[in-house]
Structure formats: structure tokens, C-alpha cells
């Protein structure tokens, strides 16, 4: 049989019929919510980000805006911009919103204190009342084919940044404490979903699911994930077609988790979405570095390093995508 695989190009994952893709996703959402799950509507946590915005736009198209509720879940470290954009989104699609500030729940879990204790052990001068902080992976590690090693960055009073490599124990404590945020949000989404007999629509895209950029039983906790198969650039294609507010489309994707401003790229992905989408597609579809390098303006060796990074991320986060292990009958 003749090999019909398309030559690798920068347009290879571009959606040629966006309307058809949207129609198929909406048909599936409608079937999943009303028939498979037998729920009356959908609950979505909205943050003013592109993924939750597209998910809400799809849900209103599939279920009707009267059957969709957007939940705002701010906390102490959230950007005020997130709330403003989320409300603008809800107004655009005529969706009811409910705001639940989860700061009190996070205080009860010791989220902020546990995180700050770990930061202080690495940067003793860190004062959460005066300084902002974030953690991330230096992009040069990807280029050098090195495992992702997180650093903590503290923004001091004079605006200067101090970045220090995180020892394993401190890294684990910061992440474990920060994950209270996503798990608290998930709990609140399910409260409202159960109170209304609605389904929870998750907002992760393909990269978040397959590279493990989500919290198990946090933002990974949902009844359905309508955009979990879409690359980030495809999500943007849908956003434009669906009329998502231009300010949301133009906004740089952020984690909105730590007090210092931080993009998703610097926190986890280590490269722009436009490049990552194409390189991930090439990797999972077995395009060789020789085929990919010239298109991406990379050497074959650089492509190999990126492929190795993808494989490492997928393997080390596999447990996040696993269902509970339960077959213990002998």
C-alpha cells in the first residue's frame, strides 16, 4: 500500500474546516452531558484563559447558555485581570456566573504557609509580605538535553530577581502545597455540579493532558474534556471562530498559581506553543529529525533532544493519567 502520510510542514496541524470540527465537538458534548451522563447542563471553571474560554464557548453552543454556569475561583495569589476577563467572557456568551473565593480553604490547608516555608529554606531572605515568587524550568536545559530541574525565583523589593535551583524536598513541598489550589477548585466545581445535577467540563488541552501539565484530582478532575485532543494552536483557531473576546485571545497564557507573573512556557513547556505543537505532532507521528529539522530551523541533533524531552515528560507523568489500580483479586 502506498504511504499517504503528508510531508511535514508548518501547516500540517492547521484545521482546514474549523466549523466542522466545532460541530463534531458540540455534538459530542451534547450527547455526553444529556445522554451518557444524564445531566441537565455543564459547570466550567473560568479564569480568563484561552482554554477555559473556548470550553465555555463550545458548551454554550452545545447545551445552550441557559444550561451552562461559569464558576470564578479566585484566591489570594490570583491576578485581578483573570476575574475581569472571565466576567467579560461570561457576558459575551450570556452565561450565569458564580464567584467562590477559595482563599479561606487554602489557608485552612496551610497552602501558603507550607509553600513559603519551603521557599525560605532555599532563599532565607524571602518574605511573602514583601516579595513575589515563582518556580520554573530554565529553557537552556531543553537545549542541552538535560532533565527538567526546577528553580525558584524570588522578586526582591528593588525588582531584582534571585533564582536558585530547588533541592528535591523543597520542590516537592512547594508543588504539593500549590496543588491544594487546583484540588480546592475541583471540589468547588463538583459542589455546584452536584447541587444543580450538572456535569463538570474540564479545560485541559492536548499538551496538558499528554505532557502531564495538570494536577491529578485537581484540574484533571472532570466528567468530560472537550478540548483534550486539540493542540494549543488549534484551540486558538476555535477561539477566533467562536468569537472569544480578542483580549483573551491576545493574552499570554499564564499559570496564575504563584505571586510573581509567569507564563506556562517558562514554568513547564520550555518553548513557544507554535513550535511545541508542531514538534509534538512530529514526534508522535514518527517524523524523523531529518524531515523536521529544516522546517523548524533546527538541527537534527536539536530535534532529537526535544523528542527525548517529550518522551521523558510523558513517561514521568504517566501515573497522572492512570485510573486507580484496583485489580487485587488473585
NUKOL-822943 format. One record per residue (C-alpha): residue in one letter; x, y, z; residue number from 1. Coordinates in steps of 0.02 Angstrom, whole numbers. Example, Ala and Ser with C-alpha at 12.3 -4.5 7.8 and 13.67 -1.06 7.14 Angstrom:
BEGIN
 type     px     py     pz seq
    a    615   -225    390   1
    s    684    -53    357   2
This chain:
BEGIN
 type     px     py     pz seq
    x      0      0      0   1
    x     64    172    -44   2
    x    116    281    101   3
    x     -4    429    105   4
    x     74    519    253   5
    x     85    706    221   6
    x    255    789    210   7
    x    297    879    370   8
    x    259   1066    360   9
    x    210   1211    470  10
    x     30   1193    412  11
    x     14   1009    449  12
    x    -96   1028    605  13
    x   -195   1178    544  14
    x   -382   1142    546  15
    x   -447   1162    370  16
    x   -631   1158    418  17
    x   -650   1238    589  18
    x   -839   1242    581  19
    x   -848   1054    553  20
    x   -730   1021    699  21
    x   -835   1132    812  22
    x   -996   1047    758  23
    x   -925    875    796  24
    x   -861    928    967  25
    x  -1028   1008   1010  26
    x  -1123    853    956  27
    x  -1014    750   1071  28
    x  -1034    871   1217  29
    x  -1223    867   1197  30
    x  -1225    677   1189  31
    x  -1104    656   1335  32
    x  -1195    776   1452  33
    x  -1377    741   1412  34
    x  -1372    557   1365  35
    x  -1217    469   1433  36
    x  -1202    564   1597  37
    x  -1388    609   1606  38
    x  -1353    782   1675  39
    x  -1450    943   1648  40
    x  -1307   1057   1598  41
    x  -1124   1099   1620  42
    x  -1012   1180   1751  43
    x   -848   1261   1696  44
    x   -714   1347   1798  45
    x   -671   1506   1702  46
    x   -512   1606   1726  47
    x   -498   1722   1577  48
    x   -379   1599   1495  49
    x   -395   1535   1317  50
    x   -433   1352   1360  51
    x   -575   1383   1483  52
    x   -643   1518   1366  53
    x   -652   1401   1217  54
    x   -727   1263   1325  55
    x   -863   1381   1385  56
    x   -898   1442   1209  57
    x   -916   1263   1147  58
    x  -1027   1216   1295  59
    x  -1148   1360   1265  60
    x  -1160   1312   1082  61
    x  -1191   1129   1126  62
    x  -1301   1143   1281  63
    x  -1375   1317   1271  64
    x  -1311   1463   1375  65
    x  -1454   1438   1499  66
    x  -1383   1267   1540  67
    x  -1204   1322   1573  68
    x  -1133   1404   1730  69
    x   -960   1482   1740  70
    x   -875   1471   1910  71
    x   -745   1601   1958  72
    x   -622   1532   2086  73
    x   -505   1672   2142  74
    x   -384   1656   2286  75
    x   -252   1761   2372  76
    x   -124   1747   2231  77
    x   -243   1766   2083  78
    x   -224   1907   1959  79
    x   -370   2032   1960  80
    x   -356   2026   1771  81
    x   -417   1846   1773  82
    x   -581   1894   1855  83
    x   -612   2041   1739  84
    x   -582   1936   1582  85
    x   -686   1791   1649  86
    x   -834   1907   1678  87
    x   -813   1981   1504  88
    x   -815   1805   1433  89
    x   -973   1757   1528  90
    x  -1058   1916   1468  91
    x  -1009   1879   1288  92
    x  -1097   1711   1294  93
    x  -1238   1762   1412  94
    x  -1186   1635   1544  95
    x  -1228   1647   1729  96
    x  -1076   1657   1844  97
    x  -1044   1613   2025  98
    x   -890   1677   2117  99
    x   -812   1571   2255 100
    x   -657   1640   2339 101
    x   -558   1488   2396 102
    x   -426   1583   2497 103
    x   -503   1528   2662 104
    x   -499   1345   2612 105
    x   -317   1363   2558 106
    x   -273   1446   2722 107
    x   -355   1300   2811 108
    x   -249   1177   2714 109
    x    -93   1279   2753 110
    x    -63   1302   2566 111
    x     26   1470   2577 112
    x    122   1434   2738 113
    x    185   1264   2680 114
    x    242   1337   2513 115
    x    328   1487   2594 116
    x    418   1380   2721 117
    x    500   1282   2580 118
    x    547   1441   2486 119
    x    628   1516   2641 120
    x    738   1363   2665 121
    x    813   1397   2493 122
    x    805   1589   2492 123
    x    816   1640   2677 124
    x    781   1824   2641 125
    x    614   1784   2560 126
    x    470   1874   2644 127
    x    298   1834   2570 128
    x    234   2003   2631 129
    x    368   2095   2530 130
    x    422   1979   2390 131
    x    343   1882   2250 132
    x    396   1708   2195 133
    x    376   1578   2059 134
    x    456   1415   2006 135
    x    503   1359   1831 136
    x    622   1264   1718 137
    x    765   1359   1633 138
    x    744   1339   1443 139
    x    928   1301   1417 140
    x    904   1130   1499 141
    x    799   1078   1349 142
    x    932   1132   1226 143
    x   1064   1035   1322 144
    x    957    876   1332 145
    x    954    886   1522 146
    x    812    829   1636 147
    x    695    969   1692 148
    x    763   1040   1854 149
    x    655   1173   1936 150
    x    721   1337   2004 151
    x    634   1456   2124 152
    x    639   1640   2079 153
    x    608   1774   2210 154
    x    572   1953   2156 155
    x    652   2068   2286 156
    x    596   2243   2339 157
    x    707   2329   2210 158
    x    636   2223   2070 159
    x    790   2115   2052 160
    x    765   1928   2039 161
    x    858   1795   2135 162
    x    846   1622   2056 163
    x    906   1466   2146 164
    x    899   1283   2098 165
    x    770   1193   2203 166
    x    826   1041   2303 167
    x    708    894   2282 168
    x    622    906   2452 169
    x    587   1091   2435 170
    x    524   1069   2257 171
    x    406    931   2310 172
    x    339   1032   2457 173
    x    307   1187   2350 174
    x    216   1086   2218 175
    x    118    985   2345 176
    x     63   1143   2434 177
    x     21   1234   2272 178
    x    -83   1087   2212 179
    x   -207   1124   2351 180
    x   -266   1264   2236 181
    x   -317   1151   2092 182
    x   -392   1020   2207 183
    x   -492   1150   2302 184
    x   -558   1219   2138 185
    x   -609   1046   2082 186
    x   -703   1018   2245 187
    x   -799   1180   2223 188
    x   -841   1141   2042 189
    x   -913    973   2094 190
    x  -1012   1055   2234 191
    x  -1103   1164   2110 192
    x  -1116   1024   1982 193
    x  -1197    908   2107 194
    x  -1311   1043   2176 195
    x  -1377   1078   2000 196
    x  -1364    900   1933 197
    x  -1239    964   1803 198
    x  -1079    889   1731 199
    x   -905    964   1756 200
    x   -821   1010   1592 201
    x   -632   1006   1608 202
    x   -525   1131   1513 203
    x   -354   1046   1483 204
    x   -291   1043   1304 205
    x   -191    903   1221 206
    x    -22    959   1288 207
    x    -84    975   1466 208
    x   -157    801   1460 209
    x    -16    711   1370 210
    x    132    802   1447 211
    x     59    797   1621 212
    x     35    983   1649 213
    x   -114    959   1764 214
    x   -148    908   1944 215
    x   -220    736   1972 216
    x   -394    756   2051 217
    x   -371    943   2026 218
    x   -389   1022   1854 219
    x   -376    842   1791 220
    x   -539    802   1881 221
    x   -687    819   1763 222
    x   -829    722   1684 223
    x   -776    764   1506 224
    x   -634    859   1422 225
    x   -697    934   1259 226
    x   -529   1006   1201 227
    x   -416    871   1272 228
    x   -373    814   1094 229
    x   -332    987   1025 230
    x   -160   1067   1006 231
    x   -145   1242   1078 232
    x   -139   1324    906 233
    x   -298   1231    861 234
    x   -380   1297   1019 235
    x   -338   1472    958 236
    x   -416   1433    789 237
    x   -578   1384    876 238
    x   -570   1538    987 239
    x   -569   1656    839 240
    x   -711   1565    752 241
    x   -817   1558    910 242
    x   -797   1744    946 243
    x   -696   1732   1107 244
    x   -654   1911   1162 245
    x   -497   1973   1073 246
    x   -415   2024   1237 247
    x   -422   1844   1296 248
    x   -351   1780   1132 249
    x   -208   1906   1142 250
    x   -169   1866   1323 251
    x    -10   1766   1356 252
    x    -58   1600   1439 253
    x     -6   1603   1622 254
    x     -9   1479   1766 255
    x    -92   1606   1884 256
    x    -28   1499   2026 257
    x    117   1594   2102 258
    x    130   1776   2158 259
    x    257   1826   2025 260
    x    199   1836   1845 261
    x    239   1679   1749 262
    x    199   1606   1580 263
    x    158   1423   1552 264
    x    308   1416   1436 265
    x    434   1464   1569 266
    x    350   1357   1703 267
    x    340   1193   1608 268
    x    342   1187   1419 269
    x    510   1273   1385 270
    x    462   1327   1208 271
    x    329   1429   1117 272
    x    163   1341   1083 273
    x    179   1368    896 274
    x    340   1265    893 275
    x    289   1139   1025 276
    x    129   1093    935 277
    x    221   1051    775 278
    x    364    960    861 279
    x    244    857    968 280
    x    145    809    813 281
    x    305    760    726 282
    x    362    656    874 283
    x    200    562    900 284
    x    182    530    712 285
    x    361    466    691 286
    x    430    603    579 287
    x    619    590    579 288
    x    731    732    638 289
    x    795    745    459 290
    x    617    782    399 291
    x    577    901    542 292
    x    738   1000    565 293
    x    736   1105    406 294
    x    552   1152    429 295
    x    580   1206    609 296
    x    750   1286    577 297
    x    831   1162    696 298
    x    973   1040    677 299
    x    934    854    682 300
    x   1025    846    849 301
    x    914    982    921 302
    x    758    890    864 303
    x    822    730    945 304
    x    845    823   1110 305
    x    668    891   1101 306
    x    599    718   1061 307
    x    692    649   1211 308
    x    617    785   1320 309
    x    441    741   1260 310
    x    469    557   1295 311
    x    537    594   1467 312
    x    389    704   1513 313
    x    262    578   1453 314
    x    344    434   1546 315
    x    369    527   1710 316
    x    188    591   1711 317
    x    104    429   1658 318
    x     40    400   1835 319
    x    -64    559   1821 320
    x   -165    484   1679 321
    x   -190    315   1762 322
    x   -353    261   1842 323
    x   -339    194   2020 324
    x   -257     22   2025 325
    x   -389    -96   2093 326
    x   -370   -272   2022 327
    x   -308   -356   2181 328
    x   -409   -518   2163 329
    x   -297   -671   2146 330
